[in-house]
Amino acid sequence: MVSQSTSHQRASRAFEEHHFRVLRGIAICCGLLLVHAACVIKFGVRGQGSFFSALMLLAEGAACATACFGASRRSGVLGRYFWRLIGLSFLIWIVAE
């Protein structure tokens, strides 16, 4: 009985941690998009606006690459290669940006 309760509590805690991590990632992504939109609206698309937009695109690309490499650590063998390839494509895009 005690072991079932302990394993249930452990599973519940793991689910809550995963749920918090997912919500934190969504909040970060939405925050980056809102800041990017605010920079474009405030500064326009010329001069400083394009510079701030490029910086925001670099931050968004870094967030995507980080998420992909994090997913590769949690995936199986085939998924690991897929997420690493997608993460590498984001890194190449960041260099091109």
Biopython code that builds the backbone (N, CA, C, O; Angstrom):
import numpy as np
from Bio.PDB.StructureBuilder import StructureBuilder

atoms = [
    (1, "MET", "N", (0.808, -1.193, 0.000)),
    (1, "MET", "CA", (0.000, 0.000, 0.000)),
    (1, "MET", "C", (0.851, 1.256, 0.000)),
    (1, "MET", "O", (0.584, 2.195, -0.750)),
    (2, "VAL", "N", (1.869, 1.273, 0.835)),
    (2, "VAL", "CA", (2.713, 2.452, 0.950)),
    (2, "VAL", "C", (3.488, 2.669, -0.338)),
    (2, "VAL", "O", (3.669, 3.808, -0.767)),
    (3, "SER", "N", (3.951, 1.580, -0.964)),
    (3, "SER", "CA", (4.732, 1.724, -2.197)),
    (3, "SER", "C", (3.863, 2.262, -3.336)),
    (3, "SER", "O", (4.340, 3.027, -4.175)),
    (4, "GLN", "N", (2.581, 1.860, -3.364)),
    (4, "GLN", "CA", (1.687, 2.396, -4.390)),
    (4, "GLN", "C", (1.466, 3.888, -4.199)),
    (4, "GLN", "O", (1.452, 4.646, -5.169)),
    (5, "SER", "N", (1.298, 4.306, -2.970)),
    (5, "SER", "CA", (1.092, 5.715, -2.676)),
    (5, "SER", "C", (2.335, 6.522, -3.028)),
    (5, "SER", "O", (2.230, 7.619, -3.577)),
    (6, "THR", "N", (3.511, 5.985, -2.713)),
    (6, "THR", "CA", (4.761, 6.675, -3.021)),
    (6, "THR", "C", (4.967, 6.779, -4.525)),
    (6, "THR", "O", (5.353, 7.838, -5.019)),
    (7, "SER", "N", (4.720, 5.706, -5.257)),
    (7, "SER", "CA", (4.901, 5.740, -6.709)),
    (7, "SER", "C", (3.867, 6.663, -7.360)),
    (7, "SER", "O", (4.159, 7.330, -8.353)),
    (8, "HIS", "N", (2.662, 6.696, -6.795)),
    (8, "HIS", "CA", (1.641, 7.604, -7.320)),
    (8, "HIS", "C", (2.039, 9.056, -7.094)),
    (8, "HIS", "O", (1.856, 9.896, -7.975)),
    (9, "GLN", "N", (2.577, 9.352, -5.926)),
    (9, "GLN", "CA", (3.024, 10.716, -5.629)),
    (9, "GLN", "C", (4.191, 11.105, -6.527)),
    (9, "GLN", "O", (4.256, 12.237, -7.004)),
    (10, "ARG", "N", (5.113, 10.172, -6.761)),
    (10, "ARG", "CA", (6.253, 10.432, -7.620)),
    (10, "ARG", "C", (5.804, 10.682, -9.054)),
    (10, "ARG", "O", (6.322, 11.583, -9.714)),
    (11, "ALA", "N", (4.858, 9.903, -9.538)),
    (11, "ALA", "CA", (4.342, 10.092, -10.887)),
    (11, "ALA", "C", (3.595, 11.412, -11.000)),
    (11, "ALA", "O", (3.702, 12.110, -12.009)),
    (12, "SER", "N", (2.848, 11.747, -9.973)),
    (12, "SER", "CA", (2.122, 13.018, -9.971)),
    (12, "SER", "C", (3.094, 14.195, -9.978)),
    (12, "SER", "O", (2.867, 15.176, -10.686)),
    (13, "ARG", "N", (4.161, 14.112, -9.206)),
    (13, "ARG", "CA", (5.165, 15.173, -9.157)),
    (13, "ARG", "C", (5.875, 15.308, -10.503)),
    (13, "ARG", "O", (6.130, 16.424, -10.956)),
    (14, "ALA", "N", (6.199, 14.175, -11.152)),
    (14, "ALA", "CA", (6.852, 14.210, -12.460)),
    (14, "ALA", "C", (5.936, 14.849, -13.496)),
    (14, "ALA", "O", (6.392, 15.617, -14.343)),
    (15, "PHE", "N", (4.638, 14.529, -13.430)),
    (15, "PHE", "CA", (3.685, 15.130, -14.363)),
    (15, "PHE", "C", (3.597, 16.637, -14.153)),
    (15, "PHE", "O", (3.564, 17.399, -15.120)),
    (16, "GLU", "N", (3.558, 17.066, -12.901)),
    (16, "GLU", "CA", (3.477, 18.502, -12.611)),
    (16, "GLU", "C", (4.731, 19.233, -13.081)),
    (16, "GLU", "O", (4.637, 20.343, -13.605)),
    (17, "GLU", "N", (5.909, 18.622, -12.899)),
    (17, "GLU", "CA", (7.150, 19.239, -13.363)),
    (17, "GLU", "C", (7.160, 19.355, -14.884)),
    (17, "GLU", "O", (7.570, 20.381, -15.428)),
    (18, "HIS", "N", (6.711, 18.312, -15.568)),
    (18, "HIS", "CA", (6.636, 18.345, -17.034)),
    (18, "HIS", "C", (5.655, 19.411, -17.493)),
    (18, "HIS", "O", (5.936, 20.161, -18.428)),
    (19, "HIS", "N", (4.508, 19.478, -16.837)),
    (19, "HIS", "CA", (3.488, 20.468, -17.183)),
    (19, "HIS", "C", (4.035, 21.886, -16.985)),
    (19, "HIS", "O", (3.808, 22.756, -17.825)),
    (20, "PHE", "N", (4.746, 22.121, -15.891)),
    (20, "PHE", "CA", (5.339, 23.427, -15.624)),
    (20, "PHE", "C", (6.383, 23.761, -16.681)),
    (20, "PHE", "O", (6.444, 24.901, -17.140)),
    (21, "ARG", "N", (7.200, 22.796, -17.075)),
    (21, "ARG", "CA", (8.237, 23.024, -18.082)),
    (21, "ARG", "C", (7.612, 23.382, -19.432)),
    (21, "ARG", "O", (8.107, 24.268, -20.129)),
    (22, "VAL", "N", (6.540, 22.702, -19.799)),
    (22, "VAL", "CA", (5.860, 23.001, -21.060)),
    (22, "VAL", "C", (5.250, 24.396, -21.016)),
    (22, "VAL", "O", (5.392, 25.162, -21.969)),
    (23, "LEU", "N", (4.580, 24.732, -19.933)),
    (23, "LEU", "CA", (3.984, 26.063, -19.806)),
    (23, "LEU", "C", (5.046, 27.162, -19.811)),
    (23, "LEU", "O", (4.831, 28.226, -20.391)),
    (24, "ARG", "N", (6.177, 26.916, -19.178)),
    (24, "ARG", "CA", (7.266, 27.889, -19.182)),
    (24, "ARG", "C", (7.792, 28.101, -20.598)),
    (24, "ARG", "O", (8.060, 29.236, -20.991)),
    (25, "GLY", "N", (7.943, 27.033, -21.362)),
    (25, "GLY", "CA", (8.396, 27.152, -22.749)),
    (25, "GLY", "C", (7.413, 27.927, -23.610)),
    (25, "GLY", "O", (7.814, 28.748, -24.434)),
    (26, "ILE", "N", (6.132, 27.667, -23.421)),
    (26, "ILE", "CA", (5.105, 28.392, -24.176)),
    (26, "ILE", "C", (5.128, 29.866, -23.816)),
    (26, "ILE", "O", (5.004, 30.723, -24.690)),
    (27, "ALA", "N", (5.286, 30.166, -22.529)),
    (27, "ALA", "CA", (5.330, 31.565, -22.091)),
    (27, "ALA", "C", (6.545, 32.287, -22.667)),
    (27, "ALA", "O", (6.439, 33.443, -23.076)),
    (28, "ILE", "N", (7.687, 31.624, -22.701)),
    (28, "ILE", "CA", (8.895, 32.236, -23.268)),
    (28, "ILE", "C", (8.707, 32.507, -24.752)),
    (28, "ILE", "O", (9.060, 33.584, -25.234)),
    (29, "CYS", "N", (8.158, 31.552, -25.476)),
    (29, "CYS", "CA", (7.938, 31.737, -26.916)),
    (29, "CYS", "C", (6.955, 32.874, -27.191)),
    (29, "CYS", "O", (7.195, 33.714, -28.058)),
    (30, "CYS", "N", (5.871, 32.894, -26.462)),
    (30, "CYS", "CA", (4.893, 33.976, -26.646)),
    (30, "CYS", "C", (5.492, 35.327, -26.275)),
    (30, "CYS", "O", (5.230, 36.332, -26.935)),
    (31, "GLY", "N", (6.292, 35.347, -25.219)),
    (31, "GLY", "CA", (6.951, 36.590, -24.813)),
    (31, "GLY", "C", (7.901, 37.098, -25.884)),
    (31, "GLY", "O", (7.925, 38.295, -26.172)),
    (32, "LEU", "N", (8.690, 36.197, -26.482)),
    (32, "LEU", "CA", (9.604, 36.606, -27.554)),
    (32, "LEU", "C", (8.834, 37.158, -28.748)),
    (32, "LEU", "O", (9.233, 38.164, -29.335)),
    (33, "LEU", "N", (7.741, 36.509, -29.105)),
    (33, "LEU", "CA", (6.948, 36.993, -30.234)),
    (33, "LEU", "C", (6.315, 38.349, -29.941)),
    (33, "LEU", "O", (6.269, 39.211, -30.820)),
    (34, "LEU", "N", (5.831, 38.547, -28.724)),
    (34, "LEU", "CA", (5.244, 39.835, -28.367)),
    (34, "LEU", "C", (6.283, 40.955, -28.356)),
    (34, "LEU", "O", (6.009, 42.063, -28.817)),
    (35, "VAL", "N", (7.473, 40.666, -27.832)),
    (35, "VAL", "CA", (8.538, 41.671, -27.832)),
    (35, "VAL", "C", (8.955, 41.997, -29.257)),
    (35, "VAL", "O", (9.204, 43.156, -29.586)),
    (36, "HIS", "N", (9.031, 40.974, -30.104)),
    (36, "HIS", "CA", (9.380, 41.186, -31.510)),
    (36, "HIS", "C", (8.329, 42.074, -32.196)),
    (36, "HIS", "O", (8.674, 43.020, -32.904)),
    (37, "ALA", "N", (7.070, 41.765, -31.982)),
    (37, "ALA", "CA", (6.002, 42.570, -32.582)),
    (37, "ALA", "C", (6.042, 44.005, -32.052)),
    (37, "ALA", "O", (5.839, 44.949, -32.816)),
    (38, "ALA", "N", (6.298, 44.178, -30.766)),
    (38, "ALA", "CA", (6.367, 45.518, -30.189)),
    (38, "ALA", "C", (7.531, 46.310, -30.770)),
    (38, "ALA", "O", (7.402, 47.509, -31.017)),
    (39, "CYS", "N", (8.663, 45.654, -30.989)),
    (39, "CYS", "CA", (9.815, 46.340, -31.599)),
    (39, "CYS", "C", (9.496, 46.798, -33.016)),
    (39, "CYS", "O", (9.841, 47.913, -33.405)),
    (40, "VAL", "N", (8.839, 45.940, -33.783)),
    (40, "VAL", "CA", (8.495, 46.311, -35.160)),
    (40, "VAL", "C", (7.474, 47.446, -35.167)),
    (40, "VAL", "O", (7.576, 48.367, -35.977)),
    (41, "ILE", "N", (6.504, 47.385, -34.280)),
    (41, "ILE", "CA", (5.487, 48.442, -34.231)),
    (41, "ILE", "C", (6.102, 49.761, -33.769)),
    (41, "ILE", "O", (5.806, 50.816, -34.331)),
    (42, "LYS", "N", (6.950, 49.705, -32.754)),
    (42, "LYS", "CA", (7.523, 50.931, -32.199)),
    (42, "LYS", "C", (8.569, 51.560, -33.112)),
    (42, "LYS", "O", (8.545, 52.772, -33.326)),
    (43, "PHE", "N", (9.486, 50.759, -33.656)),
    (43, "PHE", "CA", (10.596, 51.299, -34.420)),
    (43, "PHE", "C", (10.409, 51.226, -35.938)),
    (43, "PHE", "O", (11.191, 51.816, -36.683)),
    (44, "GLY", "N", (9.387, 50.511, -36.400)),
    (44, "GLY", "CA", (9.159, 50.386, -37.833)),
    (44, "GLY", "C", (10.085, 49.352, -38.451)),
    (44, "GLY", "O", (10.693, 48.550, -37.743)),
    (45, "VAL", "N", (10.187, 49.374, -39.761)),
    (45, "VAL", "CA", (10.993, 48.380, -40.468)),
    (45, "VAL", "C", (12.273, 48.971, -41.042)),
    (45, "VAL", "O", (13.002, 48.283, -41.757)),
    (46, "ARG", "N", (12.553, 50.206, -40.748)),
    (46, "ARG", "CA", (13.787, 50.846, -41.232)),
    (46, "ARG", "C", (14.642, 51.262, -40.044)),
    (46, "ARG", "O", (14.143, 51.421, -38.930)),
    (47, "GLY", "N", (15.932, 51.434, -40.293)),
    (47, "GLY", "CA", (16.847, 51.929, -39.272)),
    (47, "GLY", "C", (16.960, 51.004, -38.083)),
    (47, "GLY", "O", (17.326, 49.838, -38.226)),
    (48, "GLN", "N", (16.644, 51.526, -36.901)),
    (48, "GLN", "CA", (16.767, 50.738, -35.673)),
    (48, "GLN", "C", (15.770, 49.587, -35.623)),
    (48, "GLN", "O", (16.031, 48.568, -34.984)),
    (49, "GLY", "N", (14.648, 49.740, -36.281)),
    (49, "GLY", "CA", (13.639, 48.685, -36.272)),
    (49, "GLY", "C", (14.147, 47.396, -36.875)),
    (49, "GLY", "O", (13.893, 46.318, -36.337)),
    (50, "SER", "N", (14.863, 47.488, -37.990)),
    (50, "SER", "CA", (15.387, 46.272, -38.608)),
    (50, "SER", "C", (16.479, 45.643, -37.748)),
    (50, "SER", "O", (16.605, 44.419, -37.706)),
    (51, "PHE", "N", (17.274, 46.475, -37.058)),
    (51, "PHE", "CA", (18.308, 45.951, -36.163)),
    (51, "PHE", "C", (17.684, 45.196, -34.995)),
    (51, "PHE", "O", (18.102, 44.081, -34.683)),
    (52, "PHE", "N", (16.682, 45.798, -34.345)),
    (52, "PHE", "CA", (16.021, 45.124, -33.227)),
    (52, "PHE", "C", (15.270, 43.878, -33.689)),
    (52, "PHE", "O", (15.207, 42.880, -32.971)),
    (53, "SER", "N", (14.706, 43.943, -34.887)),
    (53, "SER", "CA", (14.015, 42.775, -35.428)),
    (53, "SER", "C", (15.002, 41.635, -35.659)),
    (53, "SER", "O", (14.696, 40.479, -35.370)),
    (54, "ALA", "N", (16.181, 41.958, -36.179)),
    (54, "ALA", "CA", (17.197, 40.927, -36.400)),
    (54, "ALA", "C", (17.660, 40.322, -35.071)),
    (54, "ALA", "O", (17.869, 39.113, -34.979)),
    (55, "LEU", "N", (17.820, 41.157, -34.046)),
    (55, "LEU", "CA", (18.200, 40.632, -32.728)),
    (55, "LEU", "C", (17.128, 39.698, -32.171)),
    (55, "LEU", "O", (17.437, 38.658, -31.589)),
    (56, "MET", "N", (15.877, 40.080, -32.355)),
    (56, "MET", "CA", (14.789, 39.227, -31.866)),
    (56, "MET", "C", (14.740, 37.911, -32.639)),
    (56, "MET", "O", (14.465, 36.859, -32.062)),
    (57, "LEU", "N", (15.004, 37.971, -33.938)),
    (57, "LEU", "CA", (15.036, 36.732, -34.718)),
    (57, "LEU", "C", (16.164, 35.823, -34.249)),
    (57, "LEU", "O", (16.000, 34.603, -34.218)),
    (58, "LEU", "N", (17.302, 36.398, -33.886)),
    (58, "LEU", "CA", (18.396, 35.589, -33.339)),
    (58, "LEU", "C", (17.989, 34.935, -32.023)),
    (58, "LEU", "O", (18.284, 33.763, -31.795)),
    (59, "ALA", "N", (17.316, 35.683, -31.162)),
    (59, "ALA", "CA", (16.862, 35.124, -29.882)),
    (59, "ALA", "C", (15.830, 34.025, -30.108)),
    (59, "ALA", "O", (15.863, 32.996, -29.433)),
    (60, "GLU", "N", (14.915, 34.235, -31.051)),
    (60, "GLU", "CA", (13.908, 33.215, -31.337)),
    (60, "GLU", "C", (14.550, 31.964, -31.931)),
    (60, "GLU", "O", (14.162, 30.845, -31.595)),
    (61, "GLY", "N", (15.532, 32.152, -32.814)),
    (61, "GLY", "CA", (16.245, 31.011, -33.387)),
    (61, "GLY", "C", (17.017, 30.240, -32.328)),
    (61, "GLY", "O", (17.048, 29.010, -32.350)),
    (62, "ALA", "N", (17.643, 30.963, -31.400)),
    (62, "ALA", "CA", (18.370, 30.301, -30.312)),
    (62, "ALA", "C", (17.412, 29.517, -29.423)),
    (62, "ALA", "O", (17.739, 28.419, -28.973)),
    (63, "ALA", "N", (16.237, 30.075, -29.169)),
    (63, "ALA", "CA", (15.238, 29.357, -28.362)),
    (63, "ALA", "C", (14.780, 28.087, -29.079)),
    (63, "ALA", "O", (14.616, 27.042, -28.448)),
    (64, "CYS", "N", (14.575, 28.174, -30.376)),
    (64, "CYS", "CA", (14.160, 26.991, -31.139)),
    (64, "CYS", "C", (15.259, 25.929, -31.157)),
    (64, "CYS", "O", (14.977, 24.744, -30.982)),
    (65, "ALA", "N", (16.516, 26.350, -31.369)),
    (65, "ALA", "CA", (17.626, 25.398, -31.376)),
    (65, "ALA", "C", (17.775, 24.730, -30.011)),
    (65, "ALA", "O", (18.011, 23.525, -29.928)),
    (66, "THR", "N", (17.638, 25.508, -28.950)),
    (66, "THR", "CA", (17.734, 24.956, -27.598)),
    (66, "THR", "C", (16.623, 23.937, -27.351)),
    (66, "THR", "O", (16.861, 22.879, -26.768)),
    (67, "ALA", "N", (15.417, 24.259, -27.795)),
    (67, "ALA", "CA", (14.294, 23.330, -27.626)),
    (67, "ALA", "C", (14.525, 22.042, -28.415)),
    (67, "ALA", "O", (14.210, 20.954, -27.934)),
    (68, "CYS", "N", (15.069, 22.162, -29.614)),
    (68, "CYS", "CA", (15.325, 20.968, -30.424)),
    (68, "CYS", "C", (16.386, 20.077, -29.801)),
    (68, "CYS", "O", (16.227, 18.857, -29.764)),
    (69, "PHE", "N", (17.467, 20.673, -29.310)),
    (69, "PHE", "CA", (18.505, 19.854, -28.693)),
    (69, "PHE", "C", (18.024, 19.268, -27.362)),
    (69, "PHE", "O", (18.452, 18.177, -26.984)),
    (70, "GLY", "N", (17.151, 19.965, -26.657)),
    (70, "GLY", "CA", (16.547, 19.400, -25.458)),
    (70, "GLY", "C", (15.645, 18.221, -25.792)),
    (70, "GLY", "O", (15.627, 17.224, -25.071)),
    (71, "ALA", "N", (14.896, 18.336, -26.887)),
    (71, "ALA", "CA", (14.031, 17.233, -27.314)),
    (71, "ALA", "C", (14.867, 16.039, -27.765)),
    (71, "ALA", "O", (14.456, 14.891, -27.591)),
    (72, "SER", "N", (16.036, 16.304, -28.342)),
    (72, "SER", "CA", (16.881, 15.188, -28.771)),
    (72, "SER", "C", (17.397, 14.390, -27.578)),
    (72, "SER", "O", (17.587, 13.178, -27.682)),
    (73, "ARG", "N", (17.625, 15.052, -26.453)),
    (73, "ARG", "CA", (18.084, 14.338, -25.254)),
    (73, "ARG", "C", (16.985, 13.453, -24.679)),
    (73, "ARG", "O", (17.271, 12.431, -24.056)),
    (74, "ARG", "N", (15.734, 13.841, -24.885)),
    (74, "ARG", "CA", (14.622, 13.071, -24.324)),
    (74, "ARG", "C", (14.083, 12.018, -25.278)),
    (74, "ARG", "O", (13.235, 11.217, -24.886)),
    (75, "SER", "N", (14.554, 11.998, -26.525)),
    (75, "SER", "CA", (13.997, 11.110, -27.536)),
    (75, "SER", "C", (14.745, 9.788, -27.616)),
    (75, "SER", "O", (15.809, 9.607, -27.024)),
    (76, "GLY", "N", (14.146, 8.871, -28.372)),
    (76, "GLY", "CA", (14.790, 7.604, -28.667)),
    (76, "GLY", "C", (15.846, 7.798, -29.745)),
    (76, "GLY", "O", (16.184, 8.929, -30.097)),
    (77, "VAL", "N", (16.362, 6.701, -30.263)),
    (77, "VAL", "CA", (17.471, 6.764, -31.209)),
    (77, "VAL", "C", (17.083, 7.513, -32.486)),
    (77, "VAL", "O", (17.779, 8.449, -32.879)),
    (78, "LEU", "N", (16.004, 7.127, -33.129)),
    (78, "LEU", "CA", (15.597, 7.774, -34.376)),
    (78, "LEU", "C", (15.181, 9.220, -34.138)),
    (78, "LEU", "O", (15.550, 10.103, -34.913)),
    (79, "GLY", "N", (14.428, 9.471, -33.092)),
    (79, "GLY", "CA", (14.010, 10.832, -32.764)),
    (79, "GLY", "C", (15.188, 11.730, -32.437)),
    (79, "GLY", "O", (15.164, 12.924, -32.735)),
    (80, "ARG", "N", (16.222, 11.161, -31.823)),
    (80, "ARG", "CA", (17.412, 11.940, -31.476)),
    (80, "ARG", "C", (18.063, 12.501, -32.736)),
    (80, "ARG", "O", (18.449, 13.670, -32.765)),
    (81, "TYR", "N", (18.186, 11.681, -33.775)),
    (81, "TYR", "CA", (18.780, 12.158, -35.021)),
    (81, "TYR", "C", (17.913, 13.233, -35.674)),
    (81, "TYR", "O", (18.424, 14.227, -36.190)),
    (82, "PHE", "N", (16.594, 13.022, -35.645)),
    (82, "PHE", "CA", (15.679, 14.003, -36.228)),
    (82, "PHE", "C", (15.812, 15.351, -35.535)),
    (82, "PHE", "O", (15.965, 16.372, -36.206)),
    (83, "TRP", "N", (15.756, 15.376, -34.193)),
    (83, "TRP", "CA", (15.821, 16.638, -33.461)),
    (83, "TRP", "C", (17.174, 17.300, -33.582)),
    (83, "TRP", "O", (17.260, 18.528, -33.612)),
    (84, "ARG", "N", (18.239, 16.509, -33.654)),
    (84, "ARG", "CA", (19.564, 17.102, -33.866)),
    (84, "ARG", "C", (19.659, 17.750, -35.239)),
    (84, "ARG", "O", (20.247, 18.823, -35.381)),
    (85, "LEU", "N", (19.091, 17.113, -36.241)),
    (85, "LEU", "CA", (19.107, 17.686, -37.595)),
    (85, "LEU", "C", (18.317, 18.988, -37.649)),
    (85, "LEU", "O", (18.766, 19.962, -38.254)),
    (86, "ILE", "N", (17.151, 19.010, -37.024)),
    (86, "ILE", "CA", (16.348, 20.233, -36.986)),
    (86, "ILE", "C", (17.080, 21.317, -36.191)),
    (86, "ILE", "O", (17.086, 22.479, -36.597)),
    (87, "GLY", "N", (17.693, 20.952, -35.066)),
    (87, "GLY", "CA", (18.470, 21.910, -34.276)),
    (87, "GLY", "C", (19.647, 22.461, -35.063)),
    (87, "GLY", "O", (19.952, 23.650, -34.979)),
    (88, "LEU", "N", (20.307, 21.603, -35.827)),
    (88, "LEU", "CA", (21.411, 22.056, -36.672)),
    (88, "LEU", "C", (20.914, 23.022, -37.742)),
    (88, "LEU", "O", (21.599, 23.992, -38.068)),
    (89, "SER", "N", (19.739, 22.766, -38.287)),
    (89, "SER", "CA", (19.199, 23.692, -39.295)),
    (89, "SER", "C", (18.898, 25.053, -38.680)),
    (89, "SER", "O", (19.076, 26.075, -39.341)),
    (90, "PHE", "N", (18.444, 25.088, -37.423)),
    (90, "PHE", "CA", (18.244, 26.374, -36.748)),
    (90, "PHE", "C", (19.569, 27.084, -36.516)),
    (90, "PHE", "O", (19.647, 28.305, -36.655)),
    (91, "LEU", "N", (20.616, 26.335, -36.163)),
    (91, "LEU", "CA", (21.925, 26.953, -35.970)),
    (91, "LEU", "C", (22.465, 27.536, -37.276)),
    (91, "LEU", "O", (23.051, 28.619, -37.282)),
    (92, "ILE", "N", (22.267, 26.824, -38.369)),
    (92, "ILE", "CA", (22.683, 27.336, -39.681)),
    (92, "ILE", "C", (21.889, 28.589, -40.012)),
    (92, "ILE", "O", (22.442, 29.554, -40.538)),
    (93, "TRP", "N", (20.599, 28.582, -39.708)),
    (93, "TRP", "CA", (19.762, 29.764, -39.951)),
    (93, "TRP", "C", (20.219, 30.957, -39.113)),
    (93, "TRP", "O", (20.203, 32.092, -39.589)),
    (94, "ILE", "N", (20.630, 30.702, -37.860)),
    (94, "ILE", "CA", (21.125, 31.771, -37.004)),
    (94, "ILE", "C", (22.387, 32.384, -37.593)),
    (94, "ILE", "O", (22.534, 33.606, -37.605)),
    (95, "VAL", "N", (23.299, 31.548, -38.082)),
    (95, "VAL", "CA", (24.521, 32.058, -38.708)),
    (95, "VAL", "C", (24.180, 32.876, -39.950)),
    (95, "VAL", "O", (24.787, 33.918, -40.196)),
    (96, "ALA", "N", (23.214, 32.408, -40.729)),
    (96, "ALA", "CA", (22.814, 33.143, -41.938)),
    (96, "ALA", "C", (22.118, 34.460, -41.594)),
    (96, "ALA", "O", (22.210, 35.431, -42.344)),
    (97, "GLU", "N", (21.436, 34.487, -40.480)),
    (97, "GLU", "CA", (20.733, 35.705, -40.056)),
    (97, "GLU", "C", (21.736, 36.781, -39.726)),
    (97, "GLU", "O", (21.351, 37.888, -39.348)),
]
sb = StructureBuilder()
sb.init_structure("model")
sb.init_model(0)
sb.init_chain("A")
sb.init_seg("    ")
for serial, (resi, resn, name, xyz) in enumerate(atoms, 1):
    if name == "N":
        sb.init_residue(resn, " ", resi, " ")
    sb.init_atom(name, np.array(xyz, "f"), 0.0, 1.0, " ", f" {name:<3s}", serial, name[0])
structure = sb.get_structure()
